Each structure stands twice: as structure tokens, then as C-alpha cells.
């Protein structure tokens, strides 16, 4: 299971609300602002991070086979 930064952020906002650290109004504000800036498009940095991660996984598997 892969967690995205969005799910982590939204979970933290919900957690803060449940612990009464922030109000419902503040929670809704955080969520609405986050949704406005949330982009479905993948950036070049995301692609580079995926490439690096796949290389590291491959190297790790090769080392384990030795």
C-alpha cells in the first residue's frame, strides 16, 4: 500500500480536528485550500523520483541475489 502526501496531509487534518486541536471551520479551510492546489498532473520531479526509486529497488534485488 502506497501512501501519497495528500492522504497523509488529509489524515493529519482529520486527526487534529478529532483531537480538538483545530476547529471544524479550520479543518474545512485546510482541506478546501489543499484541494485548490492539488494537481493531478505528475511533475518532472515525480518522474525522476520514480526512476531513482526503481534503480534503488533493482540494485537492492541484485545485491540480495549474491
VEXDREN-2710 file (C-alpha; in Angstrom, 1 decimal):
% VEXDREN-2710
k/r/px/py/pz
1/UNK/0.0/0.0/0.0
2/UNK/1.4/3.3/-1.1
3/UNK/0.5/6.5/0.8
4/UNK/0.5/9.8/-1.0
5/UNK/1.4/13.0/0.6
6/UNK/-2.3/14.1/0.0
7/UNK/-3.7/11.2/2.1
8/UNK/-1.1/11.9/4.9
9/UNK/-2.0/15.6/5.0
10/UNK/-5.7/15.0/5.0
11/UNK/-5.4/12.3/7.7
12/UNK/-3.4/14.8/9.8
13/UNK/-6.0/17.5/9.4
14/UNK/-8.8/15.0/10.4
15/UNK/-6.7/13.8/13.4
16/UNK/-6.1/17.4/14.6
17/UNK/-9.8/18.0/14.4
18/UNK/-10.7/14.9/16.3
19/UNK/-8.2/15.7/19.0
20/UNK/-9.8/19.2/19.1
21/UNK/-6.6/20.9/18.2
22/UNK/-8.3/22.8/15.4
23/UNK/-12.0/23.7/14.8
24/UNK/-14.2/22.2/12.1
25/UNK/-14.1/25.5/10.3
26/UNK/-10.3/25.5/10.2
27/UNK/-10.3/21.8/9.2
28/UNK/-12.6/22.6/6.2
29/UNK/-10.5/25.6/5.3
30/UNK/-7.3/23.5/5.2
31/UNK/-9.0/20.8/3.1
32/UNK/-10.5/23.3/0.6
33/UNK/-7.3/25.2/0.1
34/UNK/-5.4/22.0/-0.3
35/UNK/-7.9/20.8/-2.9
36/UNK/-7.4/24.0/-4.9
37/UNK/-3.7/23.5/-5.1
38/UNK/-3.8/19.7/-5.6
39/UNK/-2.7/18.8/-9.1
40/UNK/-3.4/15.6/-10.8
41/UNK/-0.5/16.2/-13.2
42/UNK/2.8/14.5/-12.5
43/UNK/5.8/16.8/-12.4
44/UNK/9.2/16.1/-13.9
45/UNK/10.4/15.7/-10.3
46/UNK/7.9/12.9/-9.7
47/UNK/9.2/11.1/-12.8
48/UNK/12.8/11.4/-11.7
49/UNK/12.0/10.2/-8.2
50/UNK/10.2/7.2/-9.6
51/UNK/13.3/6.4/-11.8
52/UNK/15.6/6.7/-8.9
53/UNK/13.4/4.5/-6.7
54/UNK/13.2/1.8/-9.4
55/UNK/17.0/1.9/-9.7
56/UNK/17.5/1.5/-6.0
57/UNK/15.0/-1.4/-5.9
58/UNK/16.8/-3.1/-8.7
59/UNK/20.2/-2.7/-7.1
60/UNK/18.8/-4.0/-3.8
61/UNK/17.4/-7.1/-5.5
62/UNK/20.7/-7.7/-7.3
63/UNK/22.6/-7.5/-4.0
64/UNK/20.2/-9.9/-2.3
65/UNK/20.7/-12.5/-5.0
66/UNK/24.5/-12.5/-4.4
END
